[in-house]
């Protein structure tokens, strides 16, 4: 995972960079807020940023606001940790209001740094998983066809007229305009009205044929 450092103090910058690289993170270290902002304009945007509050040209909170106001969704979702010697509650609130996700006081503790970076890594991974699920959902929804609007249907035969003025069976029309599939059956009223008379006619025909066959055999 790629991490951006913005720290104007050379010793702190080197210690941060060395520590994170020892934990096998890919690190980009910059000397001030403007240099950090310029580095964010490339193709490979880091997932986590550790920004010193007090820096020349562009301080950490100003840079944080600029990142959050960017139209680049990759910057908007970046996990940002503000690093500063200010330890009072007002500074904490100001940093978080500026768009930071977390806050560390200087000089930083290595174990605390690792814990906070790990939290950032989990949050970034959750965001990536959520974005992937959203893409999958959008793809699934794009494949779903919906029937809507006014559908012209014949009052007698119940065929539906499509956009090309062609009359189709209901199941054919719905099958073309949705993901629905049909399993044909017969409802009780239709069974009484249509099927039973057919069965009765078939029985009568069989009886007549049996009678005729019996008459022939007697003669």
C-alpha positions as CSV (number, residue, x, y, z in Angstrom):
1,X,0.0,0.0,0.0
2,X,1.2,3.5,-0.9
3,X,1.6,6.2,1.8
4,X,2.3,9.9,1.4
5,X,4.3,11.8,4.0
6,X,4.3,15.6,4.2
7,X,6.8,16.7,6.9
8,X,9.1,19.7,6.7
9,X,11.4,18.5,9.5
10,X,14.1,16.4,7.9
11,X,14.7,14.2,11.0
12,X,11.0,13.4,11.5
13,X,10.5,12.9,7.7
14,X,13.4,10.4,7.6
15,X,12.2,8.5,10.7
16,X,8.6,8.2,9.3
17,X,9.8,7.1,5.9
18,X,12.3,4.5,7.3
19,X,9.8,3.2,9.8
20,X,7.0,2.7,7.2
21,X,9.3,1.2,4.6
22,X,10.5,-1.3,7.3
23,X,6.8,-2.3,7.5
24,X,6.9,-2.8,3.8
25,X,4.8,0.2,2.8
26,X,5.6,2.1,-0.4
27,X,6.4,5.6,0.8
28,X,6.5,9.0,-0.9
29,X,8.1,11.7,1.3
30,X,7.6,15.4,0.6
31,X,9.0,18.5,2.4
32,X,5.9,20.8,2.5
33,X,2.2,20.9,1.7
34,X,2.5,22.3,-1.8
35,X,5.0,19.6,-2.8
36,X,2.7,17.0,-1.3
37,X,-0.3,18.4,-3.3
38,X,1.8,18.3,-6.5
39,X,2.7,14.7,-5.9
40,X,-1.1,13.8,-5.7
41,X,-1.7,14.9,-9.3
42,X,0.0,11.8,-10.7
43,X,-1.6,8.6,-11.8
44,X,-0.8,6.6,-8.6
45,X,-2.6,8.2,-5.7
46,X,-1.6,7.0,-2.2
47,X,-4.2,5.4,-0.1
48,X,-3.0,7.0,3.2
49,X,-1.5,10.4,3.9
50,X,0.4,11.5,7.0
51,X,0.5,15.3,7.1
52,X,2.4,17.5,9.5
53,X,0.2,20.4,10.6
54,X,2.8,23.1,10.6
55,X,4.5,23.3,7.2
56,X,5.6,26.1,4.8
57,X,3.6,27.1,1.7
58,X,0.6,24.9,2.6
59,X,0.0,23.5,6.1
60,X,-1.4,20.1,6.9
61,X,-5.0,21.2,7.6
62,X,-5.2,23.4,4.5
63,X,-3.8,20.6,2.5
64,X,-6.4,18.3,4.0
65,X,-9.2,20.6,3.1
66,X,-7.9,20.9,-0.4
67,X,-7.8,17.1,-0.8
68,X,-11.4,16.8,0.5
69,X,-12.6,19.5,-1.9
70,X,-11.0,17.8,-4.9
71,X,-13.2,16.4,-7.6
72,X,-10.9,13.4,-7.7
73,X,-12.7,10.5,-5.9
74,X,-9.4,8.9,-5.2
75,X,-8.3,11.9,-3.1
76,X,-11.7,12.3,-1.4
77,X,-11.5,8.7,-0.1
78,X,-7.8,9.0,1.0
79,X,-7.3,8.2,4.7
80,X,-5.6,11.2,6.3
81,X,-3.7,11.4,9.6
82,X,-2.7,14.8,10.9
83,X,0.7,14.8,12.8
84,X,1.4,17.8,15.1
85,X,2.8,18.9,18.4
86,X,-0.5,20.5,19.3
87,X,-2.2,18.3,21.8
88,X,-5.2,20.4,23.0
89,X,-8.8,19.5,22.2
90,X,-9.4,22.6,20.1
91,X,-6.6,21.6,17.7
92,X,-7.9,18.1,17.6
93,X,-11.4,19.4,16.6
94,X,-9.9,21.8,14.1
95,X,-7.9,19.0,12.4
96,X,-10.9,16.7,12.2
97,X,-13.1,19.4,10.9
98,X,-10.6,20.0,8.2
99,X,-11.2,16.5,6.9
100,X,-8.7,14.4,8.7
101,X,-9.6,10.9,9.7
102,X,-7.1,10.6,12.6
103,X,-4.7,12.6,14.7
104,X,-1.2,11.9,16.2
105,X,0.9,14.1,18.4
106,X,4.7,14.6,18.0
107,X,7.0,13.0,18.8
108,X,5.1,10.0,17.5
109,X,5.3,6.5,19.2
110,X,6.1,3.7,16.7
111,X,3.5,1.3,18.1
112,X,0.8,4.0,18.0
113,X,1.9,4.8,14.4
114,X,1.6,1.2,13.3
115,X,-1.8,0.9,15.0
116,X,-3.2,4.0,13.4
117,X,-1.8,3.1,9.9
118,X,-3.3,-0.4,10.3
119,X,-6.7,1.2,11.0
120,X,-6.3,3.4,7.9
121,X,-5.4,0.3,5.9
122,X,-8.6,-1.5,7.0
123,X,-10.8,1.5,6.3
124,X,-9.3,1.9,2.8
125,X,-9.8,-1.9,2.1
126,X,-13.4,-1.7,3.3
127,X,-14.0,1.3,1.0
128,X,-12.5,-0.6,-1.9
129,X,-14.7,-3.6,-1.2
130,X,-17.8,-1.4,-0.9
131,X,-16.9,0.3,-4.2
132,X,-16.5,-3.1,-5.9
133,X,-19.9,-4.3,-4.6
134,X,-21.5,-1.1,-5.8
135,X,-20.0,-1.7,-9.3
136,X,-21.3,-5.3,-9.3
137,X,-24.8,-4.1,-8.2
138,X,-24.9,-1.5,-10.9
139,X,-23.9,-4.1,-13.5
140,X,-26.6,-6.4,-12.2
141,X,-29.2,-3.7,-12.3
142,X,-28.2,-2.7,-15.8
143,X,-29.1,-6.2,-17.0
144,X,-32.6,-6.1,-15.4
145,X,-35.3,-5.1,-17.9
146,X,-38.4,-3.3,-16.5
147,X,-41.9,-3.2,-17.9
148,X,-43.3,0.3,-17.6
149,X,-45.7,2.7,-19.3
150,X,-48.8,2.0,-21.2
151,X,-49.0,-1.5,-22.8
152,X,-51.7,-2.0,-25.6
153,X,-53.4,-5.4,-25.2
154,X,-56.2,-6.9,-27.2
155,X,-59.5,-7.1,-25.2
156,X,-60.3,-10.5,-26.7
157,X,-57.2,-12.6,-27.4
158,X,-55.0,-10.7,-24.9
159,X,-52.2,-10.3,-27.3
160,X,-49.9,-7.3,-26.8
161,X,-48.9,-4.8,-29.5
162,X,-45.2,-4.0,-29.5
163,X,-43.5,-0.8,-30.7
164,X,-43.4,-2.1,-34.3
165,X,-47.2,-2.6,-34.3
166,X,-46.7,-6.4,-34.1
167,X,-49.1,-8.4,-32.0
168,X,-47.5,-11.0,-29.7
169,X,-48.6,-13.5,-27.1
170,X,-48.3,-12.1,-23.6
171,X,-45.5,-14.4,-22.6
172,X,-43.5,-13.6,-25.7
173,X,-43.7,-9.9,-25.0
174,X,-42.9,-10.1,-21.3
175,X,-40.0,-12.5,-22.0
176,X,-38.4,-10.0,-24.4
177,X,-38.9,-7.0,-22.0
178,X,-37.9,-8.6,-18.7
179,X,-36.0,-11.4,-17.1
180,X,-39.2,-13.4,-16.4
181,X,-39.7,-16.9,-17.7
182,X,-42.9,-18.8,-17.9
183,X,-44.1,-22.2,-16.7
184,X,-47.4,-22.9,-18.3
185,X,-50.4,-24.4,-16.5
186,X,-54.2,-24.1,-16.5
187,X,-56.2,-22.2,-13.9
188,X,-59.4,-23.9,-12.5
189,X,-61.9,-21.7,-14.4
190,X,-60.2,-22.3,-17.7
191,X,-60.0,-26.0,-16.9
192,X,-63.8,-26.1,-16.4
193,X,-64.5,-24.0,-19.5
194,X,-62.0,-25.4,-21.9
195,X,-60.3,-28.7,-20.7
196,X,-63.4,-30.5,-19.3
197,X,-65.4,-30.1,-22.5
198,X,-62.5,-31.4,-24.6
199,X,-62.2,-34.4,-22.3
200,X,-66.0,-35.1,-22.5
201,X,-65.9,-34.8,-26.3
202,X,-62.9,-37.2,-26.4
203,X,-64.7,-39.7,-24.1
204,X,-67.9,-39.5,-26.3
205,X,-65.8,-40.1,-29.4
206,X,-64.1,-43.1,-27.8
207,X,-67.5,-44.5,-26.7
208,X,-68.9,-44.1,-30.3
209,X,-65.9,-45.8,-31.8
210,X,-66.1,-48.7,-29.2
211,X,-69.8,-49.1,-30.0
212,X,-69.2,-49.1,-33.8
213,X,-66.4,-51.7,-33.3
214,X,-68.8,-53.9,-31.2
215,X,-71.6,-53.7,-33.9
216,X,-69.2,-54.7,-36.6
217,X,-68.0,-57.7,-34.7
218,X,-71.6,-58.9,-34.0
219,X,-72.5,-58.7,-37.7
